[in-house]
Amino acid sequence: MQSSTQPARLKIRPLLQCKHSESRTRTNLSPRADFQLTPGNTLSARYQYYRDTWQNDGVGGQTLPQAGYDSFSTEHTVQIIDTQTLGTKGVNETRFQYLRDNDTQNPLSTAIGINVLGAFTGGGSRKANRPTIKSLRIPELHLVVRG
């Protein structure tokens, strides 16, 4: 009795299957108000709020989910502009701007990072928080038109 042997079939499975869900939310709010103080003097005020949120950022390709991070940044801007008309040939404009920028990055894992060259990156994220940035600007512009 002869038995027929069939060759064994080799199933190849990927070493790494990485599915992740990245989500981003942006918010931008910017109201403005203009006030005419006198016929030749206008005051403008503007506020801007900007917020950008990422969840599971830095994940995908060869980077495993635990090496990702959540990112959150906000920006507050206040601008005040005083414009004065000086007769028929001159304008004086004074601007005030305050900016506050804050970026936060929270790693999904604080474990030791692992990088297998050409294969994958796992372990904890190497992202860190940036300091809050604050700036203040007060430029003044004088414009005189001759003609």
Secondary structure, DSSP 8 states (H G I E B T S, - for coil): --------------S-------EEEEEEE--EEEEEEETTEEEEEEEEEEEEEEEEET-BTTB-GGG-EEEEEEEEEEEEEEEEEETTTEEEEEEEEEEEEEEEEEES--S--EEETTTEEESS--------EEEEE--EEEEE---
